[in-house]
Amino acid sequence: MLQEKEKRYIINTYNRRPEQTLLLVRGRGTLVWDEAGKEYLDFVGGIAVNALGHAYRPVLEAAWEQMQKVIHTSNLYYSGPQIELAECLVKNSVGDKVFFCNSGAEANEAAIKLARKYYKTVLQSERFEIITALNSFHGRTLATVAATGQEKFHRGFEPLPAGFCYARFNDLESFRSQINERTAAIMVEPLQGEGGVHPGTADFLKGLRRLCDEKELLLIFDEVQSGMGRTGRLFAYEHAGIKPDIFTSAKALGGGFPIGAMLCAEKVAAGFAPGDHASTFGGNPVACAAALAVLQAILKDGFLDEVASKGRSFQDKLQLLAGRFLGIIVEIRGKGLITGVELSGRAGEVQRACQEKGLLLNAIGEHVLRFLPPLNVTREELDAALEILEWALEEVFGSAQGK
Ligand SMILES: Cc1ncc(COP(=O)(O)O)c(C=O)c1O
Protein backbone atom coordinates (compact mmCIF):
# COMPACT_ATOMS: atom_id res chain seq x y z
CA MET A 1 0.00 0.00 0.00
CA LEU A 2 1.28 3.42 -0.98
CA GLN A 3 -0.03 4.93 2.27
CA GLU A 4 2.12 2.55 4.32
CA LYS A 5 5.19 3.34 2.23
CA GLU A 6 4.50 7.02 2.79
CA LYS A 7 4.70 6.47 6.56
CA ARG A 8 7.95 4.56 6.14
CA TYR A 9 9.74 7.00 3.84
CA ILE A 10 8.33 10.51 4.25
CA ILE A 11 9.01 12.72 7.25
CA ASN A 12 5.82 13.20 9.17
CA THR A 13 5.22 16.96 8.87
CA TYR A 14 1.67 16.96 7.54
CA ASN A 15 -0.94 16.72 10.20
CA ARG A 16 -3.49 14.74 8.17
CA ARG A 17 -6.83 13.92 9.69
CA PRO A 18 -7.63 10.20 9.35
CA GLU A 19 -9.98 10.79 6.39
CA GLN A 20 -7.31 12.74 4.53
CA THR A 21 -5.27 9.60 3.92
CA LEU A 22 -7.11 9.69 0.62
CA LEU A 23 -5.07 9.02 -2.50
CA LEU A 24 -6.30 11.18 -5.37
CA VAL A 25 -5.19 9.84 -8.71
CA ARG A 26 -7.02 11.81 -11.41
CA GLY A 27 -8.82 15.11 -11.89
CA ARG A 28 -10.79 16.98 -14.51
CA GLY A 29 -12.34 20.41 -13.98
CA THR A 30 -13.82 20.58 -10.47
CA LEU A 31 -13.86 16.78 -10.13
CA VAL A 32 -11.22 14.42 -8.71
CA TRP A 33 -11.21 10.65 -8.30
CA ASP A 34 -9.52 8.50 -5.68
CA GLU A 35 -7.77 5.17 -6.30
CA ALA A 36 -11.04 3.27 -5.81
CA GLY A 37 -12.72 5.37 -8.49
CA LYS A 38 -14.86 7.43 -6.09
CA GLU A 39 -15.66 10.91 -7.43
CA TYR A 40 -15.39 14.13 -5.43
CA LEU A 41 -16.12 17.79 -6.00
CA ASP A 42 -12.78 19.39 -5.25
CA PHE A 43 -13.35 22.53 -3.19
CA VAL A 44 -9.83 22.39 -1.75
CA GLY A 45 -8.16 22.89 -5.11
CA GLY A 46 -4.69 22.08 -3.84
CA ILE A 47 -5.26 24.88 -1.27
CA ALA A 48 -6.12 27.69 -3.69
CA VAL A 49 -3.72 26.44 -6.34
CA ASN A 50 -5.84 24.83 -9.07
CA ALA A 51 -7.50 28.08 -10.12
CA LEU A 52 -8.86 26.58 -13.33
CA GLY A 53 -9.53 23.12 -12.01
CA HIS A 54 -7.77 19.94 -13.04
CA ALA A 55 -6.42 19.20 -16.51
CA TYR A 56 -7.38 22.62 -17.90
CA ARG A 57 -6.47 22.22 -21.57
CA PRO A 58 -4.79 25.57 -22.37
CA VAL A 59 -2.47 25.14 -19.34
CA LEU A 60 -1.63 21.55 -20.32
CA GLU A 61 -0.96 22.59 -23.91
CA ALA A 62 1.20 25.58 -22.96
CA ALA A 63 3.28 23.48 -20.58
CA TRP A 64 3.60 20.55 -23.01
CA GLU A 65 4.60 22.83 -25.87
CA GLN A 66 7.29 24.42 -23.70
CA MET A 67 8.49 21.06 -22.36
CA GLN A 68 9.22 19.89 -25.86
CA LYS A 69 11.38 22.95 -26.50
CA VAL A 70 13.33 23.23 -23.26
CA ILE A 71 12.40 22.44 -19.65
CA HIS A 72 15.09 24.44 -17.91
CA THR A 73 17.97 26.66 -18.87
CA SER A 74 18.85 28.70 -15.72
CA ASN A 75 18.86 32.41 -15.08
CA LEU A 76 22.34 32.69 -16.57
CA TYR A 77 20.44 33.16 -19.86
CA TYR A 78 17.34 34.99 -20.99
CA SER A 79 14.09 33.05 -20.87
CA GLY A 80 11.29 33.87 -23.31
CA PRO A 81 8.36 32.54 -21.24
CA GLN A 82 9.67 34.36 -18.16
CA ILE A 83 9.80 37.71 -19.96
CA GLU A 84 6.34 37.19 -21.51
CA LEU A 85 4.84 36.34 -18.13
CA ALA A 86 6.51 39.32 -16.45
CA GLU A 87 5.12 41.64 -19.12
CA CYS A 88 1.60 40.27 -18.71
CA LEU A 89 1.74 40.53 -14.91
CA VAL A 90 3.06 44.08 -15.01
CA LYS A 91 0.56 45.25 -17.63
CA ASN A 92 -2.31 43.93 -15.55
CA SER A 93 -1.25 45.00 -12.07
CA VAL A 94 0.25 47.94 -10.18
CA GLY A 95 3.69 46.30 -10.17
CA ASP A 96 6.46 47.62 -12.42
CA LYS A 97 9.02 44.83 -12.06
CA VAL A 98 8.98 41.13 -11.17
CA PHE A 99 11.25 38.63 -9.44
CA PHE A 100 10.32 34.97 -10.01
CA CYS A 101 10.75 32.14 -7.54
CA ASN A 102 9.02 28.86 -6.74
CA SER A 103 6.63 29.29 -3.83
CA GLY A 104 4.74 31.70 -1.64
CA ALA A 105 7.29 31.61 1.15
CA GLU A 106 10.08 32.40 -1.30
CA ALA A 107 8.12 35.29 -2.79
CA ASN A 108 7.63 36.74 0.69
CA GLU A 109 11.26 36.09 1.58
CA ALA A 110 12.20 38.10 -1.51
CA ALA A 111 9.85 40.90 -0.44
CA ILE A 112 11.40 41.02 3.03
CA LYS A 113 14.94 41.05 1.63
CA LEU A 114 14.04 43.74 -0.90
CA ALA A 115 12.47 45.97 1.76
CA ARG A 116 15.62 45.75 3.88
CA LYS A 117 17.94 46.33 0.93
CA TYR A 118 15.88 49.27 -0.35
CA TYR A 119 16.22 51.02 2.99
CA LYS A 120 19.94 50.30 3.23
CA THR A 121 21.03 51.16 -0.28
CA VAL A 122 18.44 53.51 -1.81
CA LEU A 123 17.33 55.43 1.29
CA GLN A 124 20.67 54.97 3.13
CA SER A 125 18.76 54.21 6.29
CA GLU A 126 19.27 51.61 8.99
CA ARG A 127 15.54 50.86 9.26
CA PHE A 128 14.73 47.18 8.87
CA GLU A 129 11.77 46.23 11.03
CA ILE A 130 8.55 44.96 9.47
CA ILE A 131 5.17 45.07 11.20
CA THR A 132 2.92 42.15 10.29
CA ALA A 133 -0.52 41.12 11.49
CA LEU A 134 -1.45 38.77 14.28
CA ASN A 135 -3.14 35.63 12.92
CA SER A 136 -1.29 36.06 9.61
CA PHE A 137 0.46 33.37 7.60
CA HIS A 138 3.42 34.14 5.35
CA GLY A 139 5.22 30.81 4.91
CA ARG A 140 7.61 28.29 6.47
CA THR A 141 11.11 29.60 5.83
CA LEU A 142 12.73 31.06 8.94
CA ALA A 143 12.10 34.68 7.94
CA THR A 144 8.52 34.06 6.83
CA VAL A 145 7.83 32.04 9.99
CA ALA A 146 9.07 35.07 11.93
CA ALA A 147 6.82 37.28 9.80
CA THR A 148 3.86 35.02 10.55
CA GLY A 149 1.97 36.46 13.50
CA GLN A 150 1.07 33.14 15.13
CA GLU A 151 3.18 31.83 17.98
CA LYS A 152 2.42 28.18 17.25
CA PHE A 153 4.52 28.43 14.07
CA HIS A 154 7.46 29.96 15.99
CA ARG A 155 7.75 27.39 18.75
CA GLY A 156 10.89 25.27 18.61
CA PHE A 157 12.55 27.32 15.88
CA GLU A 158 13.95 30.08 18.05
CA PRO A 159 16.00 32.16 17.75
CA LEU A 160 13.98 33.53 14.87
CA PRO A 161 15.42 36.20 12.57
CA ALA A 162 15.06 39.59 14.20
CA GLY A 163 13.08 42.47 12.78
CA PHE A 164 9.42 41.54 13.04
CA CYS A 165 6.68 42.79 15.32
CA TYR A 166 2.95 42.26 15.24
CA ALA A 167 -0.24 44.28 15.30
CA ARG A 168 -3.93 43.43 15.24
CA PHE A 169 -5.44 42.83 11.78
CA ASN A 170 -8.14 45.32 10.75
CA ASP A 171 -6.99 47.67 13.51
CA LEU A 172 -5.14 50.66 12.12
CA GLU A 173 -4.29 52.14 15.52
CA SER A 174 -2.65 48.89 16.55
CA PHE A 175 -0.33 49.15 13.51
CA ARG A 176 0.33 52.82 14.20
CA SER A 177 1.31 52.04 17.79
CA GLN A 178 3.98 49.54 16.65
CA ILE A 179 5.85 52.05 14.47
CA ASN A 180 9.24 53.17 15.77
CA GLU A 181 12.50 54.58 14.38
CA ARG A 182 13.51 51.13 13.09
CA THR A 183 10.30 50.44 11.14
CA ALA A 184 10.76 49.94 7.41
CA ALA A 185 7.53 48.32 6.24
CA ILE A 186 4.09 46.98 6.97
CA MET A 187 3.25 43.57 5.52
CA VAL A 188 -0.25 42.07 5.49
CA GLU A 189 -2.45 39.67 3.58
CA PRO A 190 -5.35 41.75 2.20
CA LEU A 191 -7.47 38.73 3.09
CA GLN A 192 -6.14 36.36 5.73
CA GLY A 193 -6.54 32.86 4.34
CA GLU A 194 -4.83 30.34 6.64
CA GLY A 195 -5.87 32.43 9.63
CA GLY A 196 -9.52 31.51 8.96
CA VAL A 197 -10.66 33.59 5.93
CA HIS A 198 -10.75 37.14 7.31
CA PRO A 199 -11.01 39.88 4.66
CA GLY A 200 -9.22 43.13 5.44
CA THR A 201 -11.72 46.00 5.35
CA ALA A 202 -11.25 48.63 2.65
CA ASP A 203 -10.95 51.28 5.40
CA PHE A 204 -8.17 49.33 7.11
CA LEU A 205 -6.21 48.68 3.90
CA LYS A 206 -6.59 52.29 2.74
CA GLY A 207 -5.59 53.42 6.23
CA LEU A 208 -2.42 51.31 6.03
CA ARG A 209 -1.56 52.97 2.71
CA ARG A 210 -2.00 56.44 4.25
CA LEU A 211 -0.01 55.44 7.32
CA CYS A 212 2.86 54.13 5.18
CA ASP A 213 2.87 57.33 3.11
CA GLU A 214 2.86 59.47 6.24
CA LYS A 215 5.71 57.56 7.91
CA GLU A 216 7.67 56.73 4.73
CA LEU A 217 7.20 52.98 5.09
CA LEU A 218 6.83 50.36 2.40
CA LEU A 219 3.46 48.66 2.14
CA ILE A 220 3.80 44.96 1.30
CA PHE A 221 0.79 42.82 0.42
CA ASP A 222 1.02 39.05 0.56
CA GLU A 223 -1.37 38.03 -2.22
CA VAL A 224 -0.18 34.42 -2.31
CA GLN A 225 -3.68 33.16 -1.48
CA SER A 226 -5.86 36.19 -2.31
CA GLY A 227 -4.35 36.91 -5.73
CA MET A 228 -4.88 35.53 -9.24
CA GLY A 229 -8.60 36.16 -9.36
CA ARG A 230 -9.57 34.37 -6.15
CA THR A 231 -11.52 37.35 -4.74
CA GLY A 232 -13.14 38.36 -8.04
CA ARG A 233 -10.36 40.80 -9.00
CA LEU A 234 -6.95 39.81 -10.33
CA PHE A 235 -5.41 40.98 -7.04
CA ALA A 236 -7.27 41.76 -3.83
CA TYR A 237 -5.68 45.21 -3.39
CA GLU A 238 -7.94 46.35 -6.26
CA HIS A 239 -11.01 46.17 -3.98
CA ALA A 240 -9.50 48.87 -1.77
CA GLY A 241 -8.31 50.92 -4.74
CA ILE A 242 -4.79 51.21 -3.39
CA LYS A 243 -1.31 50.42 -4.59
CA PRO A 244 1.06 48.37 -2.44
CA ASP A 245 4.78 49.06 -3.00
CA ILE A 246 5.52 45.34 -3.08
CA PHE A 247 3.16 42.39 -3.48
CA THR A 248 3.62 38.67 -3.83
CA SER A 249 1.90 35.90 -5.72
CA ALA A 250 2.23 32.10 -5.87
CA LYS A 251 -0.29 29.27 -5.37
CA ALA A 252 -2.74 29.81 -8.30
CA LEU A 253 -0.17 31.63 -10.40
CA GLY A 254 0.97 28.45 -12.14
CA GLY A 255 -2.42 26.69 -12.11
CA GLY A 256 -0.70 23.76 -10.36
CA PHE A 257 2.89 24.31 -11.50
CA PRO A 258 5.14 25.57 -8.70
CA ILE A 259 5.93 29.22 -9.26
CA GLY A 260 6.02 32.36 -7.14
CA ALA A 261 6.52 36.01 -7.97
CA MET A 262 7.32 39.21 -6.16
CA LEU A 263 6.26 42.42 -7.88
CA CYS A 264 7.20 45.92 -6.88
CA ALA A 265 7.25 49.56 -7.87
CA GLU A 266 10.14 50.71 -10.06
CA LYS A 267 11.72 52.84 -7.32
CA VAL A 268 11.71 49.91 -4.88
CA ALA A 269 13.18 47.50 -7.46
CA ALA A 270 16.30 49.67 -7.40
CA GLY A 271 17.02 48.16 -3.98
CA PHE A 272 18.23 44.95 -5.61
CA ALA A 273 21.46 44.94 -7.62
CA PRO A 274 22.85 41.97 -9.61
CA GLY A 275 23.92 39.24 -7.20
CA ASP A 276 21.59 40.37 -4.40
CA HIS A 277 18.99 37.66 -4.89
CA ALA A 278 18.51 34.60 -7.08
CA SER A 279 16.82 31.25 -7.53
CA THR A 280 17.94 28.31 -9.65
CA PHE A 281 14.43 27.31 -10.64
CA GLY A 282 12.90 30.80 -10.37
CA GLY A 283 11.05 31.65 -13.58
CA ASN A 284 11.36 28.11 -14.93
CA PRO A 285 10.15 28.16 -18.57
CA VAL A 286 7.51 25.43 -18.16
CA ALA A 287 6.04 27.02 -15.02
CA CYS A 288 6.06 30.44 -16.73
CA ALA A 289 4.38 29.12 -19.88
CA ALA A 290 1.68 27.49 -17.72
CA ALA A 291 1.26 30.67 -15.65
CA LEU A 292 0.83 32.77 -18.78
CA ALA A 293 -1.97 30.44 -19.93
CA VAL A 294 -3.60 30.78 -16.48
CA LEU A 295 -3.39 34.56 -16.59
CA GLN A 296 -4.79 34.72 -20.12
CA ALA A 297 -7.78 32.65 -19.04
CA ILE A 298 -8.43 34.75 -15.93
CA LEU A 299 -8.10 38.00 -17.87
CA LYS A 300 -10.67 37.02 -20.52
CA ASP A 301 -13.58 39.48 -20.71
CA GLY A 302 -16.17 38.84 -18.03
CA PHE A 303 -14.27 36.00 -16.29
CA LEU A 304 -13.55 37.88 -13.07
CA ASP A 305 -17.05 39.41 -12.95
CA GLU A 306 -18.37 35.88 -13.11
CA VAL A 307 -16.08 34.82 -10.24
CA ALA A 308 -17.45 37.70 -8.15
CA SER A 309 -21.04 36.93 -9.09
CA LYS A 310 -20.75 33.18 -8.40
CA GLY A 311 -19.08 33.99 -5.07
CA ARG A 312 -21.89 36.36 -4.05
CA SER A 313 -24.57 33.84 -4.98
CA PHE A 314 -22.74 31.05 -3.08
CA GLN A 315 -22.44 33.20 0.02
CA ASP A 316 -26.09 34.33 -0.21
CA LYS A 317 -27.17 30.72 -0.28
CA LEU A 318 -24.89 29.96 2.66
CA GLN A 319 -26.59 32.79 4.57
CA LEU A 320 -29.94 31.08 3.97
CA LEU A 321 -28.45 27.86 5.28
CA ALA A 322 -27.13 29.75 8.32
CA GLY A 323 -30.73 30.75 9.05
CA ARG A 324 -31.57 27.06 9.33
CA PHE A 325 -28.52 26.22 11.44
CA LEU A 326 -28.76 29.03 13.98
CA GLY A 327 -26.01 28.87 16.57
CA ILE A 328 -24.20 26.23 14.50
CA ILE A 329 -23.19 28.38 11.52
CA VAL A 330 -21.82 31.39 13.33
CA GLU A 331 -20.49 33.54 10.48
CA ILE A 332 -19.90 33.49 6.73
CA ARG A 333 -16.87 35.37 5.48
CA GLY A 334 -14.99 35.79 2.24
CA LYS A 335 -14.82 37.47 -1.11
CA GLY A 336 -15.25 36.04 -4.58
CA LEU A 337 -14.57 32.33 -4.45
CA ILE A 338 -12.78 32.10 -1.13
CA THR A 339 -15.35 31.45 1.57
CA GLY A 340 -14.99 30.67 5.24
CA VAL A 341 -17.91 29.27 7.20
CA GLU A 342 -17.39 29.65 10.92
CA LEU A 343 -19.08 26.93 12.95
CA SER A 344 -19.68 26.64 16.67
CA GLY A 345 -17.26 23.67 16.49
CA ARG A 346 -16.84 20.15 15.01
CA ALA A 347 -15.56 21.45 11.66
CA GLY A 348 -13.43 18.32 11.28
CA GLU A 349 -16.49 16.09 11.57
CA VAL A 350 -18.36 18.17 9.00
CA GLN A 351 -15.40 17.97 6.66
CA ARG A 352 -15.36 14.18 7.08
CA ALA A 353 -19.10 13.90 6.42
CA CYS A 354 -18.79 16.06 3.30
CA GLN A 355 -16.01 13.86 2.03
CA GLU A 356 -18.11 10.76 2.57
CA LYS A 357 -20.76 12.32 0.31
CA GLY A 358 -18.23 13.39 -2.32
CA LEU A 359 -17.19 16.94 -1.41
CA LEU A 360 -13.62 17.85 -0.49
CA LEU A 361 -13.23 20.98 1.58
CA ASN A 362 -10.75 22.16 4.17
CA ALA A 363 -11.36 22.56 7.89
CA ILE A 364 -9.12 25.17 9.53
CA GLY A 365 -9.05 24.02 13.14
CA GLU A 366 -12.40 23.01 14.61
CA HIS A 367 -14.29 26.19 13.77
CA VAL A 368 -13.79 27.17 10.13
CA LEU A 369 -14.63 25.41 6.88
CA ARG A 370 -12.81 26.88 3.90
CA PHE A 371 -14.21 26.58 0.38
CA LEU A 372 -11.76 27.09 -2.50
CA PRO A 373 -13.42 25.80 -5.68
CA PRO A 374 -11.76 26.46 -9.04
CA LEU A 375 -12.60 29.90 -10.42
CA ASN A 376 -14.32 28.27 -13.40
CA VAL A 377 -16.56 26.13 -11.17
CA THR A 378 -20.12 25.94 -12.52
CA ARG A 379 -23.15 27.25 -10.63
CA GLU A 380 -24.53 23.69 -10.63
CA GLU A 381 -21.36 22.45 -8.91
CA LEU A 382 -21.66 25.20 -6.30
CA ASP A 383 -25.26 24.15 -5.65
CA ALA A 384 -24.25 20.50 -5.43
CA ALA A 385 -21.61 21.42 -2.81
CA LEU A 386 -24.20 23.33 -0.79
CA GLU A 387 -26.53 20.33 -0.81
CA ILE A 388 -23.76 18.09 0.49
CA LEU A 389 -22.84 20.64 3.16
CA GLU A 390 -26.45 20.81 4.31
CA TRP A 391 -26.62 17.03 4.51
CA ALA A 392 -23.32 16.94 6.45
CA LEU A 393 -24.47 19.59 8.94
CA GLU A 394 -27.64 17.61 9.59
CA GLU A 395 -25.60 14.44 9.96
CA VAL A 396 -23.20 16.00 12.49
CA PHE A 397 -25.52 18.33 14.42
CA GLY A 398 -28.87 16.56 14.01
CA SER A 399 -31.88 17.91 12.12
CA ALA A 400 -31.74 21.55 11.09
CA GLN A 401 -33.35 23.95 13.47
CA GLY A 402 -36.16 26.21 12.30
CA LYS A 403 -37.01 23.90 9.40
C1 LIG B 1 -0.93 34.18 2.38
C2 LIG B 1 0.10 33.11 2.24
N1 LIG B 1 1.39 33.45 2.15
C3 LIG B 1 2.35 32.53 2.00
C4 LIG B 1 2.05 31.18 1.95
C5 LIG B 1 3.14 30.17 1.78
O1 LIG B 1 3.13 29.69 0.48
P1 LIG B 1 3.97 28.37 0.11
O2 LIG B 1 3.36 27.25 0.85
O3 LIG B 1 3.82 28.27 -1.38
O4 LIG B 1 5.36 28.63 0.51
C6 LIG B 1 0.72 30.78 2.06
C7 LIG B 1 0.36 29.35 2.05
O5 LIG B 1 -0.68 28.93 2.50
C8 LIG B 1 -0.29 31.76 2.19
O6 LIG B 1 -1.58 31.44 2.30
The ligand as a Tripos MOL2 file, in Angstrom:
@<TRIPOS>MOLECULE
LIG
   16    16     1     0     0
SMALL
NO_CHARGES

@<TRIPOS>ATOM
      1 C1         -0.9300   34.1840    2.3850 C.3       1 LIG1
      2 C2          0.0990   33.1090    2.2400 C.ar      1 LIG1
      3 N1          1.3870   33.4530    2.1500 N.ar      1 LIG1
      4 C3          2.3490   32.5280    2.0050 C.ar      1 LIG1
      5 C4          2.0470   31.1810    1.9520 C.ar      1 LIG1
      6 C5          3.1420   30.1730    1.7810 C.3       1 LIG1
      7 O1          3.1260   29.6890    0.4840 O.3       1 LIG1
      8 P1          3.9700   28.3710    0.1110 P.3       1 LIG1
      9 O2          3.3550   27.2480    0.8550 O.co2     1 LIG1
     10 O3          3.8190   28.2690   -1.3800 O.co2     1 LIG1
     11 O4          5.3620   28.6310    0.5130 O.co2     1 LIG1
     12 C6          0.7170   30.7820    2.0590 C.ar      1 LIG1
     13 C7          0.3650   29.3540    2.0540 C.2       1 LIG1
     14 O5         -0.6760   28.9350    2.5020 O.2       1 LIG1
     15 C8         -0.2910   31.7640    2.1930 C.ar      1 LIG1
     16 O6         -1.5810   31.4390    2.2990 O.3       1 LIG1
@<TRIPOS>BOND
     1     1     2 1
     2     2     3 ar
     3     2    15 ar
     4     3     4 ar
     5     4     5 ar
     6     5     6 1
     7     5    12 ar
     8     6     7 1
     9     7     8 1
    10     8     9 2
    11     8    10 1
    12     8    11 1
    13    12    13 1
    14    12    15 ar
    15    13    14 2
    16    15    16 1
@<TRIPOS>SUBSTRUCTURE
     1 LIG1         1 GROUP 0 **** ****
